[in-house]
Amino acid sequence: LLARYRKMHLFDVDLAGQVAVKESATRLPGDDVVAVDTPLGMLGLSICYDLRFPELYRRLARAGADILLVPSAFTFPTGAAHWEVLLRARAIENQCYVLAANQTGRSPHGFADYGNSMIVDPWGTVLARLGDGPGVAVAEIDRERLRRIRRELPSLANARLT
C-alpha cells in the first residue's frame, strides 16, 4: 500500500425524477490531498464527484502530480452531460494525464452509470475511451510530451493565484 485517499467531496444530489443520492448520510469526507510517487510518475488521487472541484486538482498538480486518477460511478444523466468535458478540463488546466475508470451498468443505488472510461493527455486529447460495457483502455503515458507541454505552455508556472 503506497497511499490512502478518502473521498473529499460527497455526492449529495437530487436530480428530480432521475438520481437522488446523499452520501453524507452514511460517509464522512476525507481531508487530505494525496499524491504518491510511483515508477509511472506522481499520481494524484481523487474519486468520482471530486472531479467537479478544480481546486483539488490544482493542489494535486502543485504537489507534483503528473497523472490524475479518477475512479468513478458517474450516473448516466450527469455523465452524458459533464463527464468528458470535466476530464478534459482537469487534464488541460493542470497539464496532467487523466486516467478515469467509470463504472457501467446499474449502481448500488439502482441508477444507470455512464461508463465511458477514458485516458486523456495533458493537451486534452482523449487517447482511449471505452463505451458503456466492460473493457480495458490502454494508452501510452509519454513523459517527454508532458514535459514539453509544460515547458512550451507554462500555465502552471505562470499561475498567480495560490
C-alpha positions, 0 to 999 in steps of 0.5 A: 500500500503506497497511499490512502485517499478518502473521498473529499467531496460527497455526492449529495444530489437530487436530480428530480425524477432521475438520481437522488443520492446523499452520501453524507448520510452514511460517509464522512469526507476525507481531508487530505490531498494525496499524491504518491510517487510511483515508477509511472510518475506522481499520481494524484488521487481523487474519486468520482464527484471530486472531479467537479472541484478544480481546486483539488486538482490544482493542489494535486498538480502543485504537489507534483502530480503528473497523472490524475486518477479518477475512479468513478460511478458517474450516473448516466444523466450527469455523465452524458452531460459533464463527464468528458468535458470535466476530464478534459478540463482537469487534464488541460488546466493542470497539464496532467494525464487523466486516467478515469475508470467509470463504472457501467451498468446499474449502481448500488443505488439502482441508477444507470452509470455512464461508463465511458472510461477514458485516458486523456493527455495533458493537451486534452486529447482523449487517447482511449475511451471505452463505451458503456460495457466492460473493457480495458483502455490502454494508452501510452503515458509519454513523459517527454510530451508532458514535459514539453507541454509544460515547458512550451505552455507554462500555465502552471508556472505562470499561475498567480493565484495560490 
